[in-house]
Amino acid sequence: NDTDGDDQDEKKSDSGSSGNPDSVIGQMASVAVAGMLQLAVRTAMMAFVSLFITKYKYTTIPIILFLFYTSFKINKARRGSNGALIGFFDVASPLFLSVGIFLMYSGRLTLSDGNDESSTANRSSWSWTFWAGEAIVMTMFALNSVTGQENSVLIASVPLGIGLFILFMLVCLWIRGKTWRYVTILGFEVGLALLACLIFPIMEMILEEIMNEKLKKVGDKVRLYSKVMEESYNMKLEEQKRNMKGGGDNGSQKFKSGISGSESLVGEID
């Protein structure tokens, strides 16, 4: 009955520990998948800005005006709160985004043969101006993503912005506003998220098996030690009983000899 109860307890503990979302591996998987999906969403937004919005002036101008209006409203709220909750970065972020979008749009207006600049066929797909604007927009997206988290230890600062800008300058040299390259990056990020969904449960199963084996070995050692201690205790108890029994026989013999000696002494006195 005891073994059956132990087996049931082990099964309950195994069923409670396997697949537990509160485990360390489960939390790591959640953080990794959430980070990859958020990065994929940011990449899709960047691709939409680069491939669609900055391609036409009828989409670029309203976005720039909207970003200026957003910055104005944030600055107004900042003055109302005396800068306690809203920082300078919150005000400047929409302005930097508008500058980057304008550079991307103007970079597509590279003329060829001096023809009409409104002609779509004469627009170059990439230029150094477009590269600078794309790097600025990516940097602002990254800063907003990294520093906008509740538990983030990073704070928006000039050194962080410069470091990210240098990084995305190199990335934009490879992307160059190409659709298939954005699709490649997006597919890679989604693939990493799916891979994390597959790898982390396998890692949890492997670690669980390793821990079960370790606990089994520890349990065998504890049971063996308990058995040895119990046998040693029983041996000492039996030995103590034998000693007590032997001591009682010697006492009764001494009592009998004492009585006979006293009787002989009384006979001699008589």
BASE-480179 format. One record per residue: residue in three letters; z, y, x of N, C-alpha, C in turn. Coordinates in pm, whole numbers, plus 50000, padded with zeros to 5 digits. Atoms other than C-alpha are relative to their C-alpha. Example, Ala and Ser with C-alpha at 12.3 -4.5 7.8 and 13.67 -1.06 7.14 Angstrom:
<recs>
REC  lolum    n.Z    n.Y    n.X   ca.Z   ca.Y   ca.X    c.Z    c.Y    c.X
REC    ALA  50000  49881  50089  50780  49550  51230  50000  50120  50090
REC    SER  49994  49881  49918  50714  49894  51367  50073  50109  49923
</recs>
This chain:
<recs>
REC  lolum    n.Z    n.Y    n.X   ca.Z   ca.Y   ca.X    c.Z    c.Y    c.X
REC    ASN  50000  49879  50083  50000  50000  50000  50000  50126  50086
REC    ASP  49996  49884  49912  50082  50235  50283  49865  50025  50065
REC    THR  50132  49984  49937  49750  50165  50452  49898  50054  49900
REC    ASP  50091  49948  50101  49568  50224  50124  50022  50148  49978
REC    GLY  49972  49858  50016  49746  50556  50085  49948  50081  50117
REC    ASP  50051  49929  49883  49659  50652  50443  49849  50014  49994
REC    ASP  50146  49995  50010  49294  50561  50384  49956  50104  49898
REC    GLN  50036  49901  50101  49287  50772  50068  50022  50141  50051
REC    ASP  49975  49867  49943  49445  51065  50252  49892  50039  50100
REC    GLU  50104  49972  49902  49189  51033  50533  49869  50036  49930
REC    LYS  50123  49971  50072  48903  51024  50281  50005  50139  49937
REC    LYS  49988  49866  50059  49039  51333  50107  49985  50108  50105
REC    SER  50011  49899  49894  49075  51517  50436  49858  50012  50051
REC    ASP  50140  49995  49955  48723  51417  50540  49913  50073  49899
REC    SER  50081  49935  50101  48576  51524  50208  50030  50148  49989
REC    GLY  49967  49859  50005  48763  51854  50226  49949  50075  50120
REC    SER  50042  49931  49879  48659  51929  50583  49849  50006  50015
REC    SER  50144  50002  49985  48292  51830  50564  49936  50093  49899
REC    GLY  50069  49909  50088  48068  52099  50424  50085  50115  49951
REC    ASN  49913  49891  50041  48356  52348  50398  49940  50131  50046
REC    PRO  50060  49873  49957  48209  52701  50395  50095  50086  50081
REC    ASP  49902  49920  49927  48534  52838  50543  50021  49950  50142
REC    SER  49985  50049  49865  48501  52633  50862  49933  50095  50098
REC    VAL  50054  49911  49896  48413  52797  51192  49848  49987  50008
REC    ILE  50145  50021  49994  48067  52640  51202  49931  50058  49878
REC    GLY  50058  49943  50120  48005  52742  50843  49991  50152  50005
REC    GLN  50004  49854  49986  48096  53103  50917  49895  50043  50101
REC    MET  50104  49968  49902  47875  53103  51226  49862  49986  49939
REC    ALA  50130  50019  50065  47587  52966  51019  49971  50114  49904
REC    SER  50021  49890  50095  47639  53232  50752  49963  50129  50071
REC    VAL  50029  49878  49925  47644  53512  51008  49860  49996  50061
REC    ALA  50131  50012  49935  47337  53380  51191  49887  50012  49899
REC    VAL  50106  49996  50102  47131  53327  50875  49989  50140  49941
REC    ALA  50004  49864  50055  47231  53665  50732  49937  50099  50098
REC    GLY  50060  49912  49900  47140  53836  51059  49851  49982  50012
REC    MET  50144  50025  49991  46802  53667  51078  49925  50052  49878
REC    LEU  50066  49952  50122  46718  53747  50715  49997  50152  49995
REC    GLN  49999  49855  49997  46825  54108  50757  49896  50052  50100
REC    LEU  50101  49960  49903  46610  54133  51068  49859  49980  49945
REC    ALA  50131  50024  50061  46318  53982  50876  49967  50109  49897
REC    VAL  50024  49893  50098  46362  54240  50598  49964  50130  50070
REC    ARG  50032  49879  49925  46365  54522  50854  49859  49993  50059
REC    THR  50135  50016  49945  46050  54382  51015  49894  50018  49892
REC    ALA  50095  49983  50110  45876  54363  50678  49989  50148  49960
REC    MET  50004  49857  50030  45974  54724  50607  49921  50076  50106
REC    MET  50073  49934  49891  45843  54830  50949  49851  49972  49989
REC    ALA  50141  50033  50017  45517  54646  50887  49939  50077  49884
REC    PHE  50051  49925  50115  45480  54814  50549  49976  50147  50036
REC    VAL  50017  49861  49957  45533  55157  50706  49881  50014  50095
REC    SER  50104  49989  49897  45300  55088  50998  49861  49970  49946
REC    LEU  50131  50046  50043  45019  54914  50813  49950  50066  49872
REC    PHE  50044  49944  50127  45016  55093  50480  50032  50149  49985
REC    ILE  49960  49862  50029  45216  55416  50452  49933  50098  50094
REC    THR  50056  49905  49904  45097  55581  50774  49848  49996  50008
REC    LYS  50146  50012  49997  44739  55485  50705  49932  50106  49914
REC    TYR  50058  49904  50094  44685  55739  50426  50092  50122  49989
REC    LYS  49920  49877  50009  44794  56098  50394  50068  50011  49864
REC    TYR  49939  49993  50133  44867  56052  50022  50129  49917  49991
REC    THR  49872  50072  49993  45145  55810  50114  50090  50056  50110
REC    THR  49920  49948  49889  45257  55973  50439  50072  50128  49962
REC    ILE  49939  49870  50032  45319  56325  50308  50115  49986  49901
REC    PRO  49884  50014  50090  45538  56221  50009  50121  49935  50069
REC    ILE  49888  50064  49930  45747  55994  50235  50070  50099  50091
REC    ILE  49939  49900  49910  45802  56275  50488  50080  50102  49919
REC    LEU  49927  49905  50085  45899  56518  50211  50127  49937  49943
REC    PHE  49882  50069  50053  46135  56261  50062  50107  49987  50108
REC    LEU  49903  50012  49892  46301  56206  50402  50066  50135  50031
REC    PHE  49942  49867  49981  46347  56583  50449  50100  50033  49888
REC    TYR  49911  49976  50113  46500  56606  50103  50128  49917  50014
REC    THR  49883  50085  49979  46730  56312  50182  50093  50058  50106
REC    SER  49919  49939  49896  46846  56481  50502  50071  50124  49949
REC    PHE  49938  49881  50056  46910  56804  50312  50119  49965  49910
REC    LYS  49891  50040  50089  47123  56626  50050  50117  49942  50078
REC    ILE  49892  50055  49918  47320  56437  50316  50074  50112  50072
REC    ASN  49937  49887  49933  47383  56761  50506  50086  50080  49903
REC    LYS  49921  49930  50101  47503  56924  50186  50129  49925  49969
REC    ALA  49880  50081  50022  47742  56637  50121  50093  50004  50120
REC    ARG  49918  49993  49878  47859  56656  50482  50080  50130  50005
REC    ARG  49927  49873  50003  47951  57022  50444  50111  49997  49896
REC    GLY  49897  50009  50102  48140  56942  50127  50119  49917  50042
REC    SER  49890  50086  49952  48346  56673  50301  50054  50043  50135
REC    ASN  49956  49947  49870  48395  56882  50618  49972  49902  50115
REC    GLY  50038  50092  49894  48227  56608  50823  50095  49886  50023
REC    ALA  49901  50106  49981  48508  56360  50766  49938  49862  49986
REC    LEU  50060  50131  50026  48298  56073  50629  49855  49991  50043
REC    ILE  50143  49998  49967  47943  56178  50716  49982  50068  50135
REC    GLY  50020  49947  49867  47838  56230  51076  49863  50063  50018
REC    PHE  50127  49936  49968  47554  56409  51246  49885  49900  50000
REC    PHE  50105  50102  49998  47363  56082  51285  49945  49974  49861
REC    ASP  50045  50022  50137  47350  56039  50907  49902  50109  49955
REC    VAL  50090  49890  50035  47184  56379  50876  49870  49992  50079
REC    ALA  50118  49998  49912  46946  56337  51171  49911  49877  49982
REC    SER  50079  50123  50011  46833  55981  51089  49874  50017  49916
REC    PRO  50126  49980  50076  46588  56077  50808  49901  50092  50070
REC    LEU  50090  49909  49928  46451  56358  51025  49924  49927  50111
REC    PHE  50067  50078  49895  46379  56122  51315  49899  49904  49940
REC    LEU  50096  50089  50067  46216  55878  51073  49875  50076  49958
REC    SER  50116  49920  50041  45992  56154  50938  49914  50038  50120
REC    VAL  50076  49968  49879  45895  56256  51293  49921  49878  50047
REC    GLY  50070  50122  49959  45808  55895  51379  49884  49967  49909
REC    ILE  50109  50028  50095  45603  55849  51062  49885  50098  50019
REC    PHE  50106  49901  49978  45415  56174  51128  49922  49968  50128
REC    LEU  50070  50037  49877  45337  56062  51485  49911  49878  49980
REC    MET  50083  50118  50027  45211  55728  51359  49876  50039  49919
REC    TYR  50116  49956  50080  44990  55899  51102  49902  50080  50084
REC    SER  50089  49918  49917  44855  56154  51349  49933  49916  50109
REC    GLY  50061  50088  49900  44794  55876  51603  49882  49924  49946
REC    ARG  50114  50069  50061  44556  55712  51356  49882  50094  49977
REC    LEU  50106  49903  50027  44351  56033  51328  49920  50033  50126
REC    THR  50080  49980  49880  44185  55994  51667  49851  50001  49961
REC    LEU  50140  49985  50043  43829  56118  51619  49905  49932  50096
REC    SER  50106  50055  49918  43518  55958  51744  49870  50072  49968
REC    ASP  50130  49930  50013  43190  56146  51803  50010  50130  49922
REC    GLY  49983  49872  50066  43340  56458  51640  49966  50000  49854
REC    ASN  50033  50007  50141  43276  56338  51285  50119  50042  49915
REC    ASP  49897  49959  50095  43479  56410  50975  50126  49917  50021
REC    GLU  49876  50070  49970  43841  56326  51041  50057  49929  49878
REC    SER  49951  50068  50121  43897  56217  50681  49937  49864  49981
REC    SER  50068  50129  50014  43665  55923  50727  50089  49889  50054
REC    THR  49914  50111  49960  43861  55599  50739  49940  49921  50113
REC    ALA  50065  50079  49895  43605  55433  50964  50020  50062  50137
REC    ASN  49986  49934  49872  43665  55691  51235  50144  50000  50051
REC    ARG  49861  50001  49959  44038  55629  51253  50024  49884  50095
REC    SER  49967  50104  49903  44154  55442  51558  50125  49926  49954
REC    SER  49885  50079  50043  44399  55161  51494  50122  50020  50088
REC    TRP  49886  49983  49910  44617  55250  51791  49971  50112  50099
REC    SER  50006  49898  49897  44687  55537  52027  50139  50017  50056
REC    TRP  49869  49978  49940  44970  55654  52249  50092  50079  49907
REC    THR  49919  49927  50099  45085  55893  51977  50054  49903  49895
REC    PHE  49956  50102  50095  45099  55605  51730  50107  49912  50062
REC    TRP  49901  50084  49929  45289  55399  51991  50135  50069  50005
REC    ALA  49873  49926  49994  45554  55672  52031  50065  50005  49863
REC    GLY  49944  49995  50134  45597  55710  51655  50053  49866  49954
REC    GLU  49956  50134  50038  45621  55334  51602  50131  49964  50070
REC    ALA  49877  50027  49927  45889  55309  51871  50117  50079  49941
REC    ILE  49893  49919  50061  46088  55594  51711  50046  49939  49868
REC    VAL  49964  50058  50130  46076  55435  51364  50076  49870  50019
REC    MET  49929  50125  49973  46178  55096  51501  50141  50027  50050
REC    THR  49868  49967  49947  46465  55255  51692  50094  50045  49890
REC    MET  49915  49953  50109  46596  55430  51382  50036  49887  49904
REC    PHE  49968  50116  50084  46569  55112  51176  50108  49914  50065
REC    ALA  49901  50081  49929  46764  54925  51443  50136  50067  50002
REC    LEU  49872  49928  49999  47031  55195  51469  50068  49994  49863
REC    ASN  49943  50008  50134  47078  55201  51094  50050  49860  49967
REC    SER  49958  50138  50027  47102  54821  51085  50125  49964  50078
REC    VAL  49889  50041  49913  47343  54782  51377  50126  50077  49968
REC    THR  49881  49917  50021  47576  55073  51308  50038  50014  49854
REC    GLY  49970  49986  50142  47563  55049  50929  50085  49888  49944
REC    GLN  49918  50111  50049  47765  54726  50906  50146  50042  49990
REC    GLU  49859  49965  50020  48124  54739  50783  50086  49960  50119
REC    ASN  49919  50050  49890  48268  54529  51067  49934  50019  50136
REC    SER  50070  49980  49874  48034  54656  51337  50086  50081  50097
REC    VAL  49924  49929  49896  48196  54763  51664  49914  50105  50070
REC    LEU  50090  49904  49938  47890  54968  51764  49999  50130  49921
REC    ILE  50006  49867  50060  47879  55340  51696  49871  50066  50044
REC    ALA  50124  49930  49968  47562  55545  51679  50027  50105  50107
REC    SER  49982  49907  49889  47537  55733  52008  49867  50019  50071
REC    VAL  50123  49971  49925  47277  55883  52239  49965  49888  50098
REC    PRO  50036  50111  49908  47301  55608  52508  49946  49878  49927
REC    LEU  50049  50115  50077  47259  55337  52244  49860  50025  49947
REC    GLY  50132  49966  50050  46963  55517  52092  49895  49997  50109
REC    ILE  50096  50001  49889  46797  55563  52432  49969  49856  50043
REC    GLY  50022  50139  49961  46849  55197  52519  49910  49927  49902
REC    LEU  50086  50064  50100  46698  55077  52191  49858  50056  50003
REC    PHE  50133  49940  49995  46411  55324  52225  49918  49942  50116
REC    ILE  50071  50060  49886  46322  55186  52570  49958  49857  49967
REC    LEU  50032  50137  50038  46337  54833  52433  49881  49994  49905
REC    PHE  50108  50004  50100  46111  54907  52137  49872  50064  50053
REC    MET  50122  49953  49936  45870  55100  52357  49923  49882  50058
REC    LEU  50064  50118  49944  45801  54770  52532  49947  49908  49890
REC    VAL  50044  50085  50112  45782  54581  52201  49874  50056  49936
REC    CYS  50116  49937  50064  45537  54831  52055  49875  49994  50086
REC    LEU  50117  50019  49914  45313  54792  52358  49929  49869  49969
REC    TRP  50061  50128  50037  45257  54436  52242  49951  50000  49855
REC    ILE  50038  50002  50142  45247  54496  51865  49873  50082  49975
REC    ARG  50115  49911  50013  45004  54793  51873  49948  50013  49856
REC    GLY  50040  49981  50140  45003  54817  51493  49913  49890  49944
REC    LYS  50084  50111  50047  44834  54478  51450  50071  49922  49889
REC    THR  49942  50071  50114  44888  54298  51121  50047  49861  50040
REC    TRP  49966  50138  49968  44885  53947  51265  50120  49991  50094
REC    ARG  49883  50001  49913  45145  54042  51525  50129  50023  49921
REC    TYR  49885  49985  50090  45382  54167  51256  50027  49870  49925
REC    VAL  49984  50127  50071  45318  53846  51065  50059  49894  50093
REC    THR  49946  50095  49903  45390  53647  51381  50149  50021  50021
REC    ILE  49857  49970  49981  45723  53824  51437  50080  49961  49876
REC    LEU  49931  50033  50124  45816  53785  51071  50013  49849  49982
REC    GLY  49991  50145  50008  45731  53416  51076  50098  49941  50100
REC    PHE  49905  50047  49900  45930  53368  51395  50144  50022  49954
REC    GLU  49864  49971  50048  46238  53533  51240  50038  49909  49884
REC    VAL  49973  50092  50111  46211  53329  50921  50019  49858  50052
REC    GLY  49983  50133  49940  46167  53017  51133  50135  49984  50067
REC    LEU  49866  50006  49940  46484  53099  51326  50107  49984  49893
REC    ALA  49903  50013  50108  46672  53140  50997  50001  49857  49944
REC    LEU  50007  50139  50048  46548  52801  50873  50055  49903  50102
REC    LEU  49948  50086  49895  46627  52644  51208  50152  50006  50005
REC    ALA  49854  49987  50004  46981  52782  51188  50058  49922  49883
REC    CYS  49954  50077  50116  47015  52630  50840  50002  49850  50027
REC    LEU  50006  50142  49969  46921  52291  50985  50094  49962  50114
REC    ILE  49924  50035  49879  47101  52304  51321  50150  50004  49976
REC    PHE  49855  49984  50014  47445  52427  51214  50065  49886  49922
REC    PRO  49940  50117  50064  47511  52146  50961  50001  49877  50090
REC    ILE  50002  50114  49906  47404  51891  51225  50110  50017  50105
REC    MET  49893  49975  49904  47636  52055  51477  50137  49973  49938
REC    GLU  49872  50023  50067  47917  52043  51222  50027  49851  49985
REC    MET  49982  50144  50014  47858  51672  51159  50036  49937  50134
REC    ILE  49971  50056  49867  47855  51596  51534  50142  50032  50043
REC    LEU  49864  49960  49962  48173  51794  51599  50104  49929  49914
REC    GLU  49907  50070  50087  48338  51630  51299  50019  49855  50045
REC    GLU  49989  50137  49951  48258  51283  51431  50079  49994  50130
REC    ILE  49925  49997  49873  48388  51376  51777  50148  50020  49973
REC    MET  49860  49976  50031  48710  51512  51628  50064  49879  49934
REC    ASN  49946  50120  50063  48753  51202  51412  50029  49891  50102
REC    GLU  49976  50098  49895  48716  50978  51718  50123  50037  50083
REC    LYS  49883  49956  49924  48967  51187  51912  50128  49978  49922
REC    LEU  49881  50018  50082  49213  51183  51624  50033  49852  49980
REC    LYS  49977  50144  50013  49166  50808  51584  50068  49944  50124
REC    LYS  49937  50045  49876  49251  50750  51949  50145  50048  50010
REC    VAL  49864  49947  49997  49554  50976  51925  50088  49925  49901
REC    GLY  49923  50076  50098  49666  50794  51609  50033  49860  50048
REC    ASP  49972  50134  49945  49633  50454  51781  50110  50006  50105
REC    LYS  49896  49986  49899  49844  50576  52072  50136  50028  49936
REC    VAL  49873  49970  50068  50108  50717  51836  50055  49876  49933
REC    ARG  49953  50123  50065  50123  50392  51638  50049  49898  50102
REC    LEU  49956  50091  49895  50146  50188  51959  50135  50042  50056
REC    TYR  49872  49950  49949  50427  50407  52089  50112  49977  49899
REC    SER  49900  50024  50104  50608  50382  51754  50038  49853  49993
REC    LYS  49972  50144  50003  50575  50002  51761  50087  49959  50118
REC    VAL  49920  50032  49881  50712  49982  52117  50142  50050  49983
REC    MET  49866  49946  50021  51003  50208  52027  50078  49919  49897
REC    GLU  49934  50081  50101  51079  50001  51718  50044  49865  50056
REC    GLU  49961  50128  49939  51076  49675  51915  50116  50018  50097
REC    SER  49890  49974  49908  51299  49827  52182  50130  50024  49925
REC    TYR  49879  49975  50080  51541  49949  51916  50054  49870  49942
REC    ASN  49954  50128  50057  51551  49604  51749  50063  49912  50107
REC    MET  49942  50079  49891  51615  49436  52086  50139  50050  50036
REC    LYS  49868  49944  49969  51903  49671  52161  50099  49972  49889
REC    LEU  49912  50029  50113  52042  49618  51812  50045  49855  50001
REC    GLU  49964  50142  49992  52030  49239  51848  50098  49975  50114
REC    GLU  49910  50017  49886  52191  49262  52190  50140  50055  49970
REC    GLN  49871  49944  50037  52466  49484  52051  50074  49908  49904
REC    LYS  49936  50094  50093  52529  49237  51769  50056  49879  50073
REC    ARG  49952  50114  49923  52553  48950  52015  50125  50037  50079
REC    ASN  49881  49958  49926  52798  49147  52227  50122  50013  49911
REC    MET  49887  49987  50094  53012  49229  51925  50050  49863  49956
REC    LYS  49959  50134  50042  53010  48862  51816  50074  49928  50111
REC    GLY  49931  50062  49887  53102  48739  52163  50135  50062  50024
REC    GLY  49870  49935  49985  53381  48993  52185  50100  49954  49896
REC    GLY  49910  50048  50105  53529  48872  51853  50052  49861  50029
REC    ASP  49955  50136  49966  53546  48506  51968  50104  50003  50110
REC    ASN  49903  49988  49892  53725  48602  52287  50132  50055  49951
REC    GLY  49876  49942  50055  53976  48807  52089  50079  49897  49922
REC    SER  49930  50102  50079  54055  48519  51852  50062  49895  50091
REC    GLN  49942  50096  49906  54105  48280  52145  50123  50057  50068
REC    LYS  49883  49937  49937  54338  48527  52312  50117  50007  49902
REC    PHE  49893  49993  50100  54532  48566  51985  50067  49863  49982
REC    LYS  49944  50136  50014  54570  48189  51948  50084  49963  50121
REC    SER  49923  50032  49879  54685  48148  52308  50130  50078  50005
REC    GLY  49877  49919  50004  54930  48431  52258  50102  49940  49906
REC    ILE  49908  50061  50097  55080  48257  51952  50064  49873  50059
REC    SER  49946  50124  49941  55115  47923  52132  50099  50032  50111
REC    GLY  49907  49961  49893  55280  48095  52427  50132  50050  49944
REC    SER  49877  49950  50060  55530  48268  52203  50077  49885  49940
REC    GLU  49930  50116  50057  55611  47938  52026  50070  49919  50109
REC    SER  49936  50072  49892  55678  47768  52358  50120  50075  50054
REC    LEU  49888  49921  49952  55897  48056  52462  50118  49991  49905
REC    VAL  49893  50016  50097  56098  48027  52138  50065  49863  50013
REC    GLY  49945  50135  49982  56135  47650  52195  50090  49994  50120
REC    GLU  49914  50002  49882  56275  47707  52541  50130  50072  49975
REC    ILE  49875  49927  50029  56522  47961  52409  50094  49913  49916
REC    ASP  49915  50089  50082  56641  47714  52144  50060  49889  50086
</recs>
